[in-house]
Amino acid sequence: MTAVAETLPGVSGTRSTPQRPSVEARSNRLRLFIQPIAVVAIVGAVVVWALSSDLNANERETLNLPTILTLTGQHVLITLVVSVLVVAIAIPLGIALTRPMFKRLSPVFLVIANIGQAAPALGVIVLFFLWSGIEGLWAVSIPLVFYTLLPVLRNTMVGIQQVPAALIDAGRGVGMSATGVLMRVELPLAVPLILAGLRTALVLAVGTATLAFFVNGGGLGQLIDTGYKLQLNSVMYVGAALAIGLALLVDWLGGMAERWLAPKGVS
């Protein structure tokens, strides 16, 4: 609270005495350092093992570098599209639902978002495909937006709602407009929670994007499905390892974003 008070014109505050990082903070920093190294080591080992093994004709046709890179790129593209759409929808909607004019509508939108996440991801994807008739990237991305919307929407609302009323009054007291208070006080304090919700949504998107092959969306799930249907264990291992590695890498990137994008002095 002190750190925010110092950013408001005309509001003074005393700096808190620096404290030693807690055990949890040190363990989080250590995890952020070790996690990407572990991901690269594990995924690299699985891929090198698979590509250097004595593969049969079906395995060689499926497990080659161009195919692996193409499917991984499709998986990443799905995740990026879903992330951009979730941010573009959930954050403005979350802000609007904390304003007095629209606050009464917040239960309705939260119920809709809860339904989207509670429904099985495969069912949502297939139903949208059957209803819309489209396939490919958008056939999987749009349903996954519905599926991953809740963490960002809820965290945006909670992050803004938990800003102390005294800070809002202080901002208004020094002449800020409602928009100024939102942009300079409420949103900066809500950033850590918003980033945490986005991190959760990204990991959900990576995991559920493995179902994209059901609607011709490609992705790493195609390797897993091919390996299962043709009983090619090496293909399944590579597809699963890459999907897990990508999810852990996205989680790491989310952790770095939480660490570096959150306003300094706000915990």
C-alpha positions in Angstrom: 0.0 0.0 0.0 2.9 2.3 0.8 4.4 1.8 -2.7 1.1 2.8 -4.3 0.7 5.8 -2.0 4.0 7.2 -3.1 2.9 7.1 -6.8 -0.1 9.3 -6.1 0.6 13.1 -6.4 0.2 14.8 -3.0 0.1 11.5 -1.0 3.1 10.8 1.1 4.2 7.6 2.7 7.1 6.0 4.3 9.2 3.3 2.6 9.0 -0.1 4.2 12.3 -1.6 5.5 13.7 -4.1 3.0 13.2 -7.6 4.2 15.0 -10.8 3.4 13.2 -12.9 0.8 11.0 -15.6 2.3 11.7 -19.3 1.8 8.8 -19.4 -0.7 10.2 -16.5 -2.7 13.6 -18.1 -2.9 12.1 -21.5 -3.9 10.1 -19.7 -6.6 13.2 -18.0 -8.0 15.1 -21.3 -8.0 12.2 -23.0 -9.8 12.1 -20.3 -12.4 15.8 -21.0 -13.0 15.7 -24.8 -13.1 12.4 -25.3 -14.9 13.4 -24.3 -18.4 16.6 -26.2 -18.1 14.7 -29.4 -17.1 12.2 -28.9 -19.9 14.9 -28.6 -22.6 16.8 -31.5 -21.2 13.8 -33.9 -20.9 12.2 -33.0 -24.3 15.6 -33.0 -26.1 16.5 -36.4 -24.7 13.1 -37.9 -25.7 13.3 -36.4 -29.2 16.9 -37.4 -29.8 16.2 -40.9 -28.5 13.2 -41.3 -30.8 14.9 -39.9 -33.9 18.1 -42.0 -33.3 16.3 -45.3 -32.6 15.8 -48.1 -35.1 12.4 -47.0 -36.3 10.0 -48.9 -38.6 8.6 -47.5 -41.8 5.5 -46.0 -40.1 7.5 -44.4 -37.3 10.0 -42.9 -39.8 7.1 -41.4 -41.7 5.7 -39.8 -38.6 8.8 -39.0 -36.6 10.8 -36.7 -38.7 12.0 -33.2 -37.9 9.8 -31.3 -40.4 6.7 -33.1 -39.1 7.6 -32.5 -35.5 8.3 -28.8 -36.1 5.1 -28.3 -38.1 2.9 -29.9 -35.4 4.7 -28.0 -32.6 4.2 -24.8 -34.6 0.5 -25.5 -35.0 0.2 -26.1 -31.2 2.0 -22.9 -30.4 -0.2 -21.0 -32.9 -3.4 -22.3 -31.3 -2.1 -21.3 -27.8 -1.2 -17.8 -29.0 -4.5 -17.2 -30.7 -6.4 -18.4 -27.7 -4.3 -16.2 -25.4 -4.8 -13.0 -27.5 -8.5 -13.6 -27.6 -8.8 -14.3 -23.9 -6.9 -11.1 -23.0 -8.9 -9.0 -25.5 -12.2 -10.3 -24.0 -11.6 -11.2 -20.4 -9.7 -8.1 -19.1 -12.0 -5.4 -20.6 -15.0 -7.4 -19.6 -13.7 -7.9 -16.1 -13.0 -4.1 -15.8 -16.5 -3.3 -17.1 -18.2 -5.7 -14.6 -16.5 -3.9 -11.6 -18.0 -0.5 -12.7 -21.2 0.5 -10.9 -23.2 0.6 -14.2 -22.5 -3.1 -15.0 -21.8 -4.6 -11.6 -25.3 -6.2 -11.4 -24.5 -8.2 -14.5 -21.3 -9.8 -13.1 -23.1 -12.9 -11.7 -24.5 -13.7 -15.2 -21.1 -13.5 -16.9 -19.4 -15.5 -14.1 -22.0 -18.2 -14.4 -21.4 -18.4 -18.2 -17.6 -18.5 -17.7 -18.0 -21.2 -15.1 -20.1 -23.3 -17.4 -17.5 -22.9 -20.1 -14.7 -24.3 -17.9 -16.9 -27.0 -16.2 -17.9 -28.4 -19.6 -15.5 -31.1 -21.0 -13.1 -29.4 -23.4 -13.6 -32.1 -26.0 -17.4 -31.7 -25.9 -17.1 -28.0 -26.3 -14.8 -28.3 -29.3 -16.9 -31.0 -31.0 -20.2 -29.2 -30.4 -18.8 -26.0 -31.9 -17.5 -27.9 -34.9 -20.9 -29.5 -35.5 -22.7 -26.2 -35.0 -20.5 -24.0 -37.1 -19.3 -26.4 -39.7 -15.8 -24.9 -39.7 -12.6 -26.8 -39.0 -8.9 -26.1 -38.4 -7.4 -23.4 -36.3 -10.6 -21.4 -35.5 -12.7 -24.5 -34.9 -10.5 -25.3 -31.9 -9.4 -21.7 -30.8 -12.9 -20.2 -30.3 -14.1 -23.1 -28.1 -10.9 -22.9 -26.1 -11.4 -19.2 -25.5 -14.7 -20.1 -23.9 -13.0 -22.9 -21.9 -10.1 -20.8 -20.6 -11.9 -17.4 -20.1 -12.8 -17.9 -16.4 -9.3 -17.5 -14.7 -8.5 -14.2 -16.4 -12.1 -12.8 -16.0 -12.4 -13.8 -12.3 -8.9 -12.6 -11.4 -9.4 -9.3 -13.2 -12.5 -8.7 -11.2 -11.1 -9.8 -7.9 -7.9 -7.9 -8.4 -9.8 -4.6 -8.9 -12.3 -5.3 -6.2 -9.7 -5.9 -3.5 -8.0 -2.5 -4.0 -8.5 -0.7 -0.7 -11.1 2.0 -0.8 -8.7 4.4 1.0 -6.4 4.4 -2.0 -9.3 5.0 -4.4 -10.4 7.9 -2.3 -6.9 9.3 -2.1 -6.7 9.2 -5.9 -9.9 11.1 -6.2 -8.9 13.4 -3.5 -5.9 14.6 -5.6 -8.0 15.3 -8.6 -8.0 12.1 -10.6 -10.9 11.2 -12.7 -12.6 7.8 -12.5 -10.5 6.7 -15.5 -7.4 8.0 -13.9 -8.0 6.1 -10.7 -8.6 2.9 -12.7 -5.5 3.3 -14.8 -3.1 4.6 -12.2 -4.3 2.9 -9.0 -6.8 0.0 -9.5 -5.2 -1.8 -12.6 -1.6 -1.6 -11.3 -2.6 -3.2 -8.1 -4.6 -5.8 -9.9 -1.8 -6.8 -12.3 -0.3 -9.6 -10.2 -3.7 -11.4 -10.0 -4.5 -10.8 -13.7 -1.1 -12.3 -14.7 -1.7 -15.3 -12.4 -5.1 -15.9 -14.1 -3.5 -15.5 -17.5 -0.8 -18.0 -16.6 -3.5 -20.5 -15.6 -5.4 -19.9 -18.8 -2.2 -20.4 -20.9 -1.5 -23.8 -19.3 -5.1 -24.8 -19.8 -4.9 -23.8 -23.5 -1.7 -25.8 -24.1 -3.1 -28.9 -22.5 -6.5 -28.8 -24.3 -4.9 -27.9 -27.6 -3.9 -31.5 -27.9 -7.5 -32.2 -28.8 -7.3 -30.0 -31.9 -6.8 -33.0 -34.2 -10.4 -34.0 -33.7 -11.4 -31.0 -35.9 -8.4 -31.0 -38.2 -6.6 -28.4 -36.2 -3.3 -30.2 -36.1 -1.1 -29.8 -33.0 0.9 -32.3 -30.9 -2.3 -34.3 -30.1 -2.0 -35.7 -33.7 1.2 -37.4 -32.8 -0.3 -38.9 -29.7 -3.4 -40.1 -31.6 -1.3 -41.6 -34.4 0.9 -43.4 -32.0 -2.1 -44.8 -30.1 -4.0 -45.9 -33.2 -1.0 -47.6 -34.9 0.5 -48.8 -31.6 3.7 -46.8 -32.1 5.0 -46.2 -28.6 7.9 -44.0 -29.7 5.4 -41.6 -31.5 3.3 -41.4 -28.4 6.3 -40.7 -26.2 7.5 -37.8 -28.4 4.0 -36.3 -28.7 3.4 -36.5 -25.0 6.9 -35.2 -24.1 6.5 -32.2 -26.4 3.1 -31.4 -25.1 4.2 -31.6 -21.5 7.4 -29.6 -22.2 5.4 -26.9 -24.0 3.0 -26.6 -21.0 5.9 -26.3 -18.6 7.6 -23.8 -20.8 4.4 -21.7 -20.9 4.1 -21.9 -17.2 7.7 -20.7 -16.8 7.1 -17.8 -19.1 4.0 -16.9 -17.1 6.0 -17.0 -13.9 8.6 -14.7 -15.5 5.8 -12.3 -16.6 4.4 -12.3 -13.0 7.9 -11.5 -11.7 8.9 -8.7 -14.1 5.6 -7.1 -15.2 4.1 -6.7 -11.7 4.5 -3.2 -10.3 7.5 -2.9 -8.0 6.6 -2.9 -4.4 3.3 -4.6 -4.9 3.0 -8.1 -3.5 
